[in-house]
Amino acid sequence: MKKQVSLTEHARVRLRERRIDPKWIDETVHHPDWVEPGDRGVERRFRAISEFDGRVLRVVCVETDSSIRVISVMFDRNARRKP
């Protein structure tokens, strides 16, 4: 069962400003190409979006036992999977 995804107000603003399709966020959160852990449970999840010329979407989120809260979202020009 997929966890519910919620967006902070900041993430909603970024989504509109950057014209990011909400389904891309859902795909990135649930099926990332790779994940980079951060401080205090914050993760950066990355996924190449074929519908957007293969650019890499970065979703910053916090996952709990019951949900995933998206803090911010952006296309990351410099994103590279670490070997």
N, C-alpha and C positions, 0 to 999 in steps of 0.2 A: 504494500500500500504506500502510495506516494505521500510524503509529508506536505502539509499545507504551506504555501509560500506567501509571506506578507511583505509588503514594501514599506519602508519608512517614507515620510513625506519627502525627505531629501532624494530618495531613490525615485519616487514618482515624478519629481521635478526633472531629474536628469533623464528619465525615460522620455518625457515629452520634449525636452530641449534637444535631445540627441536623436529623436525619431527612432527609438529602439522598439522593435516589436516585442510585446510582452511574452509571446511564445518562445522567443530566443532566450529570455531570462529563465523561463521554466526549463528549457532544454539544458542550459548551461548549469543551472543549480542541480538538476537531477542526473545529468549525464555529461559532466565536464570532461574535456580532453586531458586536463591535469589540474591539480590543486596545489596551492602554496599556503601552508599554515602561517598564521600571524599570532599576535599577542591576544590574550584573554579570550581565546576561542574563536577569534575572527579568522575567516578563511577567504582566500581569493581563488575563485573558480574560473577557469578559462575554457573557451570553446571557439573554434573557428566557425564562422557563420557563412556557409556557402552562398546563401541568398544575398550576402553583402560582400561579394568579391573575396570571400575567404578571410576577411578581417577577423581579428580575435576579440571576442567580447570578454571583458573582465567583470565578474559579479562579486562584490564584497558582501559576505554574509556571515551570520551566526546561526548554527544549527543546534537545536535542543532536542530532547527526546520526542517532542510532539510537533515541532514546526521548524521552519527555516525563515529567518528574518533577513531580508535584503537591505543592506545599508546604502550601497551605491552601485552604479552600473555605468560602464563606459567602454568604448572601443579603445584598445591599448595598442598603439603603433609599435611599441617596443617589446611587446610580450613575446617571449621565447621560452619554449619548454626546456627545462634544465636536463642535461644528459644524465 
